Amino acid sequence: MKLFNTERLIVRRFKESDGSALFDYFEKPRVNCFIDEKLNSIEEANTEVLK
């Protein structure tokens, strides 16, 4: 389900299959220095996307 989109961006809700990509994103040092929340495993990421 798309919430909205522009010419260059699509904003949608997370899907169950997004867990590994979310985990990879949070593991990047230039990302996680700005975020309080940490994901310790792909299983935690999968739980987050289902919320």
PDB file of N, H, CA, C and O in Angstrom:
ATOM      1  N   MET A   1       0.835  -1.173   0.000  1.00  0.00           N
ATOM      2  CA  MET A   1       0.000   0.000   0.000  1.00  0.00           C
ATOM      3  C   MET A   1       0.887   1.246   0.000  1.00  0.00           C
ATOM      4  O   MET A   1       1.655   1.457   0.939  1.00  0.00           O
ATOM      5  N   LYS A   2       0.791   2.043  -1.009  1.00  0.00           N
ATOM      6  H   LYS A   2       0.167   1.871  -1.772  1.00  0.00           H
ATOM      7  CA  LYS A   2       1.539   3.290  -1.079  1.00  0.00           C
ATOM      8  C   LYS A   2       0.827   4.351  -0.252  1.00  0.00           C
ATOM      9  O   LYS A   2      -0.386   4.527  -0.368  1.00  0.00           O
ATOM     10  N   LEU A   3       1.581   5.053   0.578  1.00  0.00           N
ATOM     11  H   LEU A   3       2.566   4.910   0.672  1.00  0.00           H
ATOM     12  CA  LEU A   3       1.019   6.172   1.317  1.00  0.00           C
ATOM     13  C   LEU A   3       1.019   7.410   0.440  1.00  0.00           C
ATOM     14  O   LEU A   3       0.039   8.153   0.392  1.00  0.00           O
ATOM     15  N   PHE A   4       2.136   7.624  -0.259  1.00  0.00           N
ATOM     16  H   PHE A   4       2.932   7.020  -0.220  1.00  0.00           H
ATOM     17  CA  PHE A   4       2.202   8.686  -1.263  1.00  0.00           C
ATOM     18  C   PHE A   4       3.441   8.478  -2.110  1.00  0.00           C
ATOM     19  O   PHE A   4       4.339   7.723  -1.735  1.00  0.00           O
ATOM     20  N   ASN A   5       3.489   9.130  -3.222  1.00  0.00           N
ATOM     21  H   ASN A   5       2.760   9.743  -3.526  1.00  0.00           H
ATOM     22  CA  ASN A   5       4.676   9.064  -4.052  1.00  0.00           C
ATOM     23  C   ASN A   5       4.869  10.376  -4.804  1.00  0.00           C
ATOM     24  O   ASN A   5       3.932  11.139  -5.036  1.00  0.00           O
ATOM     25  N   THR A   6       6.132  10.603  -5.174  1.00  0.00           N
ATOM     26  H   THR A   6       6.894   9.983  -4.985  1.00  0.00           H
ATOM     27  CA  THR A   6       6.497  11.746  -5.999  1.00  0.00           C
ATOM     28  C   THR A   6       7.224  11.191  -7.214  1.00  0.00           C
ATOM     29  O   THR A   6       7.274   9.978  -7.418  1.00  0.00           O
ATOM     30  N   GLU A   7       7.771  12.062  -7.996  1.00  0.00           N
ATOM     31  H   GLU A   7       7.731  13.047  -7.830  1.00  0.00           H
ATOM     32  CA  GLU A   7       8.506  11.619  -9.175  1.00  0.00           C
ATOM     33  C   GLU A   7       9.712  10.753  -8.806  1.00  0.00           C
ATOM     34  O   GLU A   7      10.087   9.852  -9.557  1.00  0.00           O
ATOM     35  N   ARG A   8      10.322  11.032  -7.642  1.00  0.00           N
ATOM     36  H   ARG A   8      10.018  11.764  -7.032  1.00  0.00           H
ATOM     37  CA  ARG A   8      11.551  10.337  -7.265  1.00  0.00           C
ATOM     38  C   ARG A   8      11.443   9.485  -6.005  1.00  0.00           C
ATOM     39  O   ARG A   8      12.424   8.851  -5.616  1.00  0.00           O
ATOM     40  N   LEU A   9      10.286   9.452  -5.360  1.00  0.00           N
ATOM     41  H   LEU A   9       9.490   9.967  -5.676  1.00  0.00           H
ATOM     42  CA  LEU A   9      10.169   8.795  -4.065  1.00  0.00           C
ATOM     43  C   LEU A   9       8.829   8.094  -3.934  1.00  0.00           C
ATOM     44  O   LEU A   9       7.790   8.626  -4.326  1.00  0.00           O
ATOM     45  N   ILE A  10       8.870   6.891  -3.377  1.00  0.00           N
ATOM     46  H   ILE A  10       9.713   6.459  -3.059  1.00  0.00           H
ATOM     47  CA  ILE A  10       7.647   6.164  -3.032  1.00  0.00           C
ATOM     48  C   ILE A  10       7.712   5.870  -1.535  1.00  0.00           C
ATOM     49  O   ILE A  10       8.679   5.271  -1.064  1.00  0.00           O
ATOM     50  N   VAL A  11       6.698   6.284  -0.793  1.00  0.00           N
ATOM     51  H   VAL A  11       5.913   6.771  -1.176  1.00  0.00           H
ATOM     52  CA  VAL A  11       6.619   6.010   0.640  1.00  0.00           C
ATOM     53  C   VAL A  11       5.529   4.970   0.838  1.00  0.00           C
ATOM     54  O   VAL A  11       4.384   5.158   0.428  1.00  0.00           O
ATOM     55  N   ARG A  12       5.914   3.858   1.479  1.00  0.00           N
ATOM     56  H   ARG A  12       6.845   3.706   1.812  1.00  0.00           H
ATOM     57  CA  ARG A  12       4.976   2.766   1.717  1.00  0.00           C
ATOM     58  C   ARG A  12       5.246   2.187   3.095  1.00  0.00           C
ATOM     59  O   ARG A  12       6.269   2.473   3.718  1.00  0.00           O
ATOM     60  N   ARG A  13       4.329   1.383   3.552  1.00  0.00           N
ATOM     61  H   ARG A  13       3.498   1.150   3.046  1.00  0.00           H
ATOM     62  CA  ARG A  13       4.515   0.697   4.827  1.00  0.00           C
ATOM     63  C   ARG A  13       5.548  -0.416   4.633  1.00  0.00           C
ATOM     64  O   ARG A  13       5.750  -0.913   3.524  1.00  0.00           O
ATOM     65  N   PHE A  14       6.199  -0.795   5.741  1.00  0.00           N
ATOM     66  H   PHE A  14       6.035  -0.391   6.642  1.00  0.00           H
ATOM     67  CA  PHE A  14       7.134  -1.906   5.687  1.00  0.00           C
ATOM     68  C   PHE A  14       6.407  -3.192   5.323  1.00  0.00           C
ATOM     69  O   PHE A  14       5.244  -3.395   5.671  1.00  0.00           O
ATOM     70  N   LYS A  15       7.127  -4.054   4.613  1.00  0.00           N
ATOM     71  H   LYS A  15       8.072  -3.890   4.330  1.00  0.00           H
ATOM     72  CA  LYS A  15       6.651  -5.408   4.341  1.00  0.00           C
ATOM     73  C   LYS A  15       7.519  -6.365   5.148  1.00  0.00           C
ATOM     74  O   LYS A  15       8.630  -6.016   5.546  1.00  0.00           O
ATOM     75  N   GLU A  16       7.018  -7.558   5.387  1.00  0.00           N
ATOM     76  H   GLU A  16       6.115  -7.842   5.064  1.00  0.00           H
ATOM     77  CA  GLU A  16       7.762  -8.550   6.158  1.00  0.00           C
ATOM     78  C   GLU A  16       9.134  -8.818   5.543  1.00  0.00           C
ATOM     79  O   GLU A  16      10.096  -9.081   6.265  1.00  0.00           O
ATOM     80  N   SER A  17       9.225  -8.756   4.248  1.00  0.00           N
ATOM     81  H   SER A  17       8.444  -8.542   3.662  1.00  0.00           H
ATOM     82  CA  SER A  17      10.492  -9.030   3.562  1.00  0.00           C
ATOM     83  C   SER A  17      11.511  -7.892   3.695  1.00  0.00           C
ATOM     84  O   SER A  17      12.638  -8.034   3.220  1.00  0.00           O
ATOM     85  N   ASP A  18      11.152  -6.780   4.320  1.00  0.00           N
ATOM     86  H   ASP A  18      10.236  -6.665   4.705  1.00  0.00           H
ATOM     87  CA  ASP A  18      12.055  -5.638   4.481  1.00  0.00           C
ATOM     88  C   ASP A  18      12.982  -5.774   5.690  1.00  0.00           C
ATOM     89  O   ASP A  18      13.864  -4.936   5.880  1.00  0.00           O
ATOM     90  N   GLY A  19      12.803  -6.792   6.496  1.00  0.00           N
ATOM     91  H   GLY A  19      12.087  -7.472   6.342  1.00  0.00           H
ATOM     92  CA  GLY A  19      13.577  -6.933   7.733  1.00  0.00           C
ATOM     93  C   GLY A  19      15.078  -6.967   7.527  1.00  0.00           C
ATOM     94  O   GLY A  19      15.807  -6.279   8.242  1.00  0.00           O
ATOM     95  N   SER A  20      15.560  -7.741   6.577  1.00  0.00           N
ATOM     96  H   SER A  20      14.968  -8.299   5.996  1.00  0.00           H
ATOM     97  CA  SER A  20      17.011  -7.832   6.374  1.00  0.00           C
ATOM     98  C   SER A  20      17.580  -6.519   5.846  1.00  0.00           C
ATOM     99  O   SER A  20      18.690  -6.140   6.220  1.00  0.00           O
ATOM    100  N   ALA A  21      16.852  -5.823   4.992  1.00  0.00           N
ATOM    101  H   ALA A  21      15.950  -6.130   4.688  1.00  0.00           H
ATOM    102  CA  ALA A  21      17.318  -4.525   4.486  1.00  0.00           C
ATOM    103  C   ALA A  21      17.361  -3.500   5.617  1.00  0.00           C
ATOM    104  O   ALA A  21      18.285  -2.690   5.684  1.00  0.00           O
ATOM    105  N   LEU A  22      16.368  -3.531   6.504  1.00  0.00           N
ATOM    106  H   LEU A  22      15.617  -4.189   6.449  1.00  0.00           H
ATOM    107  CA  LEU A  22      16.349  -2.616   7.644  1.00  0.00           C
ATOM    108  C   LEU A  22      17.538  -2.885   8.560  1.00  0.00           C
ATOM    109  O   LEU A  22      18.192  -1.951   9.025  1.00  0.00           O
ATOM    110  N   PHE A  23      17.813  -4.147   8.814  1.00  0.00           N
ATOM    111  H   PHE A  23      17.281  -4.905   8.437  1.00  0.00           H
ATOM    112  CA  PHE A  23      18.957  -4.515   9.651  1.00  0.00           C
ATOM    113  C   PHE A  23      20.259  -4.030   9.022  1.00  0.00           C
ATOM    114  O   PHE A  23      21.100  -3.459   9.716  1.00  0.00           O
ATOM    115  N   ASP A  24      20.439  -4.244   7.733  1.00  0.00           N
ATOM    116  H   ASP A  24      19.756  -4.708   7.169  1.00  0.00           H
ATOM    117  CA  ASP A  24      21.642  -3.782   7.029  1.00  0.00           C
ATOM    118  C   ASP A  24      21.788  -2.268   7.125  1.00  0.00           C
ATOM    119  O   ASP A  24      22.890  -1.760   7.331  1.00  0.00           O
ATOM    120  N   TYR A  25      20.686  -1.553   6.979  1.00  0.00           N
ATOM    121  H   TYR A  25      19.791  -1.966   6.812  1.00  0.00           H
ATOM    122  CA  TYR A  25      20.697  -0.093   7.050  1.00  0.00           C
ATOM    123  C   TYR A  25      21.117   0.383   8.440  1.00  0.00           C
ATOM    124  O   TYR A  25      21.934   1.296   8.565  1.00  0.00           O
ATOM    125  N   PHE A  26      20.557  -0.235   9.490  1.00  0.00           N
ATOM    126  H   PHE A  26      19.893  -0.976   9.389  1.00  0.00           H
ATOM    127  CA  PHE A  26      20.865   0.169  10.860  1.00  0.00           C
ATOM    128  C   PHE A  26      22.298  -0.183  11.254  1.00  0.00           C
ATOM    129  O   PHE A  26      22.826   0.404  12.198  1.00  0.00           O
ATOM    130  N   GLU A  27      22.935  -1.112  10.567  1.00  0.00           N
ATOM    131  H   GLU A  27      22.506  -1.589   9.800  1.00  0.00           H
ATOM    132  CA  GLU A  27      24.301  -1.516  10.868  1.00  0.00           C
ATOM    133  C   GLU A  27      25.338  -0.525  10.354  1.00  0.00           C
ATOM    134  O   GLU A  27      26.501  -0.598  10.753  1.00  0.00           O
ATOM    135  N   LYS A  28      24.953   0.389   9.488  1.00  0.00           N
ATOM    136  H   LYS A  28      24.009   0.449   9.164  1.00  0.00           H
ATOM    137  CA  LYS A  28      25.902   1.343   8.909  1.00  0.00           C
ATOM    138  C   LYS A  28      26.273   2.393   9.957  1.00  0.00           C
ATOM    139  O   LYS A  28      25.389   3.008  10.554  1.00  0.00           O
ATOM    140  N   PRO A  29      27.575   2.605  10.186  1.00  0.00           N
ATOM    141  CA  PRO A  29      28.001   3.568  11.210  1.00  0.00           C
ATOM    142  C   PRO A  29      27.478   4.984  10.975  1.00  0.00           C
ATOM    143  O   PRO A  29      27.181   5.692  11.938  1.00  0.00           O
ATOM    144  N   ARG A  30      27.360   5.403   9.741  1.00  0.00           N
ATOM    145  H   ARG A  30      27.601   4.828   8.959  1.00  0.00           H
ATOM    146  CA  ARG A  30      26.901   6.768   9.466  1.00  0.00           C
ATOM    147  C   ARG A  30      25.398   6.913   9.682  1.00  0.00           C
ATOM    148  O   ARG A  30      24.883   8.031   9.690  1.00  0.00           O
ATOM    149  N   VAL A  31      24.692   5.807   9.854  1.00  0.00           N
ATOM    150  H   VAL A  31      25.111   4.899   9.847  1.00  0.00           H
ATOM    151  CA  VAL A  31      23.259   5.839  10.144  1.00  0.00           C
ATOM    152  C   VAL A  31      23.031   5.699  11.642  1.00  0.00           C
ATOM    153  O   VAL A  31      22.325   6.507  12.246  1.00  0.00           O
ATOM    154  N   ASN A  32      23.626   4.678  12.236  1.00  0.00           N
ATOM    155  H   ASN A  32      24.200   4.022  11.745  1.00  0.00           H
ATOM    156  CA  ASN A  32      23.291   4.379  13.630  1.00  0.00           C
ATOM    157  C   ASN A  32      23.836   5.394  14.627  1.00  0.00           C
ATOM    158  O   ASN A  32      23.443   5.355  15.793  1.00  0.00           O
ATOM    159  N   CYS A  33      24.719   6.297  14.226  1.00  0.00           N
ATOM    160  H   CYS A  33      25.038   6.329  13.279  1.00  0.00           H
ATOM    161  CA  CYS A  33      25.177   7.328  15.164  1.00  0.00           C
ATOM    162  C   CYS A  33      24.092   8.376  15.413  1.00  0.00           C
ATOM    163  O   CYS A  33      24.199   9.155  16.360  1.00  0.00           O
ATOM    164  N   PHE A  34      23.055   8.407  14.582  1.00  0.00           N
ATOM    165  H   PHE A  34      22.969   7.774  13.812  1.00  0.00           H
ATOM    166  CA  PHE A  34      21.965   9.368  14.737  1.00  0.00           C
ATOM    167  C   PHE A  34      20.698   8.749  15.318  1.00  0.00           C
ATOM    168  O   PHE A  34      19.710   9.451  15.529  1.00  0.00           O
ATOM    169  N   ILE A  35      20.715   7.449  15.578  1.00  0.00           N
ATOM    170  H   ILE A  35      21.518   6.878  15.407  1.00  0.00           H
ATOM    171  CA  ILE A  35      19.512   6.728  15.996  1.00  0.00           C
ATOM    172  C   ILE A  35      19.735   6.133  17.381  1.00  0.00           C
ATOM    173  O   ILE A  35      20.771   5.515  17.629  1.00  0.00           O
ATOM    174  N   ASP A  36      18.780   6.310  18.278  1.00  0.00           N
ATOM    175  H   ASP A  36      17.939   6.811  18.076  1.00  0.00           H
ATOM    176  CA  ASP A  36      18.869   5.694  19.603  1.00  0.00           C
ATOM    177  C   ASP A  36      18.621   4.193  19.561  1.00  0.00           C
ATOM    178  O   ASP A  36      19.209   3.438  20.335  1.00  0.00           O
ATOM    179  N   GLU A  37      17.764   3.770  18.669  1.00  0.00           N
ATOM    180  H   GLU A  37      17.286   4.383  18.040  1.00  0.00           H
ATOM    181  CA  GLU A  37      17.370   2.366  18.609  1.00  0.00           C
ATOM    182  C   GLU A  37      18.434   1.541  17.895  1.00  0.00           C
ATOM    183  O   GLU A  37      18.952   1.951  16.857  1.00  0.00           O
ATOM    184  N   LYS A  38      18.754   0.389  18.449  1.00  0.00           N
ATOM    185  H   LYS A  38      18.333   0.056  19.293  1.00  0.00           H
ATOM    186  CA  LYS A  38      19.707  -0.526  17.832  1.00  0.00           C
ATOM    187  C   LYS A  38      18.998  -1.849  17.561  1.00  0.00           C
ATOM    188  O   LYS A  38      18.151  -2.280  18.342  1.00  0.00           O
ATOM    189  N   LEU A  39      19.344  -2.475  16.471  1.00  0.00           N
ATOM    190  H   LEU A  39      20.033  -2.125  15.836  1.00  0.00           H
ATOM    191  CA  LEU A  39      18.829  -3.802  16.154  1.00  0.00           C
ATOM    192  C   LEU A  39      19.991  -4.778  16.292  1.00  0.00           C
ATOM    193  O   LEU A  39      21.024  -4.613  15.644  1.00  0.00           O
ATOM    194  N   ASN A  40      19.824  -5.792  17.134  1.00  0.00           N
ATOM    195  H   ASN A  40      18.985  -5.926  17.661  1.00  0.00           H
ATOM    196  CA  ASN A  40      20.902  -6.730  17.412  1.00  0.00           C
ATOM    197  C   ASN A  40      20.900  -7.946  16.509  1.00  0.00           C
ATOM    198  O   ASN A  40      21.876  -8.695  16.473  1.00  0.00           O
ATOM    199  N   SER A  41      19.809  -8.152  15.777  1.00  0.00           N
ATOM    200  H   SER A  41      19.016  -7.543  15.806  1.00  0.00           H
ATOM    201  CA  SER A  41      19.728  -9.325  14.908  1.00  0.00           C
ATOM    202  C   SER A  41      18.688  -9.090  13.817  1.00  0.00           C
ATOM    203  O   SER A  41      17.875  -8.170  13.897  1.00  0.00           O
ATOM    204  N   ILE A  42      18.734  -9.929  12.814  1.00  0.00           N
ATOM    205  H   ILE A  42      19.395 -10.677  12.749  1.00  0.00           H
ATOM    206  CA  ILE A  42      17.734  -9.853  11.748  1.00  0.00           C
ATOM    207  C   ILE A  42      16.357 -10.193  12.311  1.00  0.00           C
ATOM    208  O   ILE A  42      15.348  -9.661  11.846  1.00  0.00           O
ATOM    209  N   GLU A  43      16.309 -11.068  13.302  1.00  0.00           N
ATOM    210  H   GLU A  43      17.128 -11.500  13.680  1.00  0.00           H
ATOM    211  CA  GLU A  43      15.031 -11.409  13.926  1.00  0.00           C
ATOM    212  C   GLU A  43      14.390 -10.180  14.575  1.00  0.00           C
ATOM    213  O   GLU A  43      13.179  -9.988  14.475  1.00  0.00           O
ATOM    214  N   GLU A  44      15.197  -9.351  15.238  1.00  0.00           N
ATOM    215  H   GLU A  44      16.181  -9.508  15.319  1.00  0.00           H
ATOM    216  CA  GLU A  44      14.668  -8.109  15.815  1.00  0.00           C
ATOM    217  C   GLU A  44      14.165  -7.175  14.720  1.00  0.00           C
ATOM    218  O   GLU A  44      13.128  -6.531  14.879  1.00  0.00           O
ATOM    219  N   ALA A  45      14.888  -7.102  13.623  1.00  0.00           N
ATOM    220  H   ALA A  45      15.730  -7.625  13.493  1.00  0.00           H
ATOM    221  CA  ALA A  45      14.461  -6.257  12.500  1.00  0.00           C
ATOM    222  C   ALA A  45      13.144  -6.762  11.932  1.00  0.00           C
ATOM    223  O   ALA A  45      12.260  -5.965  11.619  1.00  0.00           O
ATOM    224  N   ASN A  46      13.003  -8.075  11.795  1.00  0.00           N
ATOM    225  H   ASN A  46      13.721  -8.723  12.049  1.00  0.00           H
ATOM    226  CA  ASN A  46      11.749  -8.642  11.289  1.00  0.00           C
ATOM    227  C   ASN A  46      10.587  -8.315  12.219  1.00  0.00           C
ATOM    228  O   ASN A  46       9.481  -8.049  11.750  1.00  0.00           O
ATOM    229  N   THR A  47      10.820  -8.329  13.518  1.00  0.00           N
ATOM    230  H   THR A  47      11.719  -8.545  13.899  1.00  0.00           H
ATOM    231  CA  THR A  47       9.786  -7.966  14.486  1.00  0.00           C
ATOM    232  C   THR A  47       9.400  -6.502  14.337  1.00  0.00           C
ATOM    233  O   THR A  47       8.219  -6.163  14.413  1.00  0.00           O
ATOM    234  N   GLU A  48      10.377  -5.635  14.127  1.00  0.00           N
ATOM    235  H   GLU A  48      11.337  -5.910  14.065  1.00  0.00           H
ATOM    236  CA  GLU A  48      10.104  -4.202  13.971  1.00  0.00           C
ATOM    237  C   GLU A  48       9.243  -3.914  12.749  1.00  0.00           C
ATOM    238  O   GLU A  48       8.333  -3.087  12.820  1.00  0.00           O
ATOM    239  N   VAL A  49       9.510  -4.573  11.643  1.00  0.00           N
ATOM    240  H   VAL A  49      10.249  -5.245  11.586  1.00  0.00           H
ATOM    241  CA  VAL A  49       8.739  -4.268  10.434  1.00  0.00           C
ATOM    242  C   VAL A  49       7.299  -4.743  10.547  1.00  0.00           C
ATOM    243  O   VAL A  49       6.432  -4.259   9.820  1.00  0.00           O
ATOM    244  N   LEU A  50       7.032  -5.678  11.441  1.00  0.00           N
ATOM    245  H   LEU A  50       7.737  -6.071  12.032  1.00  0.00           H
ATOM    246  CA  LEU A  50       5.665  -6.173  11.612  1.00  0.00           C
ATOM    247  C   LEU A  50       4.840  -5.307  12.556  1.00  0.00           C
ATOM    248  O   LEU A  50       3.629  -5.501  12.661  1.00  0.00           O
ATOM    249  N   LYS A  51       5.468  -4.359  13.243  1.00  0.00           N
ATOM    250  H   LYS A  51       6.452  -4.202  13.157  1.00  0.00           H
ATOM    251  CA  LYS A  51       4.737  -3.490  14.182  1.00  0.00           C
ATOM    252  C   LYS A  51       3.866  -2.518  13.442  1.00  0.00           C
ATOM    253  O   LYS A  51       3.178  -1.708  14.063  1.00  0.00           O
TER     254      LYS A  51
END
